[in-house]
Amino acid sequence: MADFEFKYEGMDELVDRAGKADTVAKITINEGFRALLKLMVPALRANTPRQTGKLAASTVGEILGALDDQELEIRQAARSPEGVFYGYIVRDGRGPVVAKNKKALHFFIGGQEFFRHSVGPAAPNPYHRETLEQNAPAIQEIVNRMGQRIAAYLSGKGGK
């Protein structure tokens, strides 16, 4: 049987870096989330269909949770005068609406006033999915940079 001998350098440094890598990863993810917010909030605002502009203007993003359990949330919190969050209706569509407690529905389209007993369904508008698809290459680049930074830190070539 043959004996092998090899020498290595940097193993102690690698072990030390691996112990600290969790913190570097958490900070890197937080910075990546911030970059995603800077990219996606304006993109979603720009692609949001406009009647009044309230839905687009209500687009905000936030990093939720603590550093060890982060989530990125982008939401559109516009409400109708009656308090209904209507972004999901625009995105997912809706069925027909019939006036039940009043004689007629009352609404405005393009500055023109309408009274109707009922209105037909509204088709979904998947502008949020289209925004993600349009920005997929930029999102992937942000994710790639995050991975590169963590790998560079572990290899001792940067990424403090």
C-alpha positions in Angstrom: 0.0 0.0 0.0 1.3 3.5 -0.9 1.5 6.3 1.6 0.6 9.8 0.7 1.7 13.0 2.3 0.4 16.4 1.4 0.7 19.9 2.8 -2.0 22.4 3.0 -2.2 26.1 3.8 -5.0 28.2 5.0 -7.1 25.5 6.6 -7.3 27.3 9.9 -8.3 30.5 8.1 -11.0 28.6 6.2 -12.4 27.1 9.4 -12.4 30.6 10.9 -14.1 32.1 7.9 -16.7 29.3 7.7 -17.6 30.0 11.4 -18.2 33.7 10.4 -19.8 32.9 7.1 -23.3 32.7 8.6 -23.1 36.4 9.5 -21.7 37.3 6.1 -24.5 35.4 4.4 -27.2 37.2 6.5 -25.7 40.6 5.7 -25.4 39.7 2.1 -29.0 38.5 1.9 -30.1 41.8 3.5 -28.1 43.8 1.0 -29.5 41.7 -1.8 -33.0 42.3 -0.6 -32.3 46.0 -0.6 -31.1 45.9 -4.2 -34.2 43.9 -5.2 -36.4 46.6 -3.5 -34.6 49.3 -5.5 -35.2 47.4 -8.7 -38.7 46.0 -8.2 -40.7 48.7 -6.5 -40.2 51.3 -9.3 -40.7 48.6 -11.9 -44.0 47.5 -10.4 -45.1 51.1 -10.0 -44.3 51.7 -13.7 -46.2 48.5 -14.9 -49.3 49.0 -12.7 -52.4 49.8 -14.7 -53.7 53.3 -13.9 -57.2 54.7 -13.4 -56.4 57.1 -10.6 -52.7 56.2 -10.0 -53.5 55.3 -6.3 -52.6 51.6 -6.8 -49.2 52.4 -8.4 -48.5 55.1 -5.7 -49.2 52.6 -2.9 -46.5 50.2 -4.0 -44.0 49.8 -1.2 -41.5 47.2 -0.2 -40.1 46.1 3.1 -37.7 43.6 4.6 -39.5 41.8 7.4 -38.1 39.7 10.2 -34.8 39.7 12.0 -31.4 39.3 10.4 -31.5 35.6 10.8 -35.0 35.2 9.3 -35.5 37.8 6.6 -38.4 38.0 4.1 -38.9 40.5 1.3 -42.4 41.8 0.8 -43.7 44.1 -1.9 -47.3 45.2 -1.6 -49.9 47.5 -3.0 -52.1 48.8 -0.3 -54.5 51.1 -2.1 -58.0 51.1 -0.9 -61.3 52.1 -2.4 -63.4 54.8 -0.6 -65.3 51.9 1.0 -62.0 50.5 2.4 -61.6 47.6 -0.1 -58.0 46.6 -1.0 -58.5 46.5 -4.7 -55.1 45.5 -6.1 -55.9 41.8 -5.9 -59.1 42.5 -7.9 -57.1 44.2 -10.6 -54.5 41.4 -10.6 -56.9 38.4 -10.3 -60.1 39.8 -12.0 -63.6 39.6 -10.6 -66.9 38.2 -11.4 -70.1 40.2 -12.2 -71.3 42.7 -9.5 -75.0 43.4 -8.8 -76.3 46.2 -6.6 -78.0 44.6 -3.6 -78.3 47.1 -0.8 -78.9 50.1 -3.1 -80.7 50.7 -6.4 -77.6 51.1 -8.5 -73.9 50.8 -8.6 -72.2 54.2 -8.8 -68.7 54.6 -10.4 -66.6 56.7 -12.6 -64.6 55.8 -15.7 -62.4 58.4 -17.3 -64.1 61.2 -15.5 -67.5 60.1 -16.7 -70.1 59.1 -14.0 -72.2 55.9 -14.3 -75.1 54.4 -12.5 -75.8 50.7 -13.3 -77.8 47.9 -11.6 -75.0 45.5 -12.5 -71.7 45.2 -14.3 -70.1 42.2 -16.0 -66.9 40.5 -14.9 -63.4 42.1 -15.2 -60.6 40.0 -16.7 -57.4 39.5 -14.6 -54.4 41.8 -15.4 -51.2 39.9 -14.5 -49.0 43.0 -14.6 -47.2 41.8 -11.5 -46.1 38.5 -13.2 -45.1 40.4 -16.3 -43.0 42.8 -14.2 -41.2 39.8 -12.7 -40.6 38.3 -16.1 -39.3 41.6 -17.5 -36.8 41.9 -14.6 -35.8 38.3 -14.3 -32.3 38.9 -15.7 -31.6 41.8 -13.3 -33.0 39.7 -10.4 -30.8 36.8 -11.3 -27.7 39.1 -11.5 -28.5 40.3 -7.9 -28.8 36.8 -6.7 -25.5 35.8 -8.5 -23.7 38.7 -6.9 -24.9 37.5 -3.5 -23.6 34.0 -4.1 -20.3 35.4 -5.4 -19.8 37.5 -2.3 -20.3 34.6 0.0 -18.0 32.4 -2.1 -15.4 35.1 -2.2 -15.6 35.4 1.6 -15.2 31.7 2.2 -12.2 31.5 -0.2 -10.5 34.4 1.5 -10.6 36.6 -1.6 -12.9 39.3 -0.3 -16.5 39.8 0.7 -16.1 41.2 4.2 
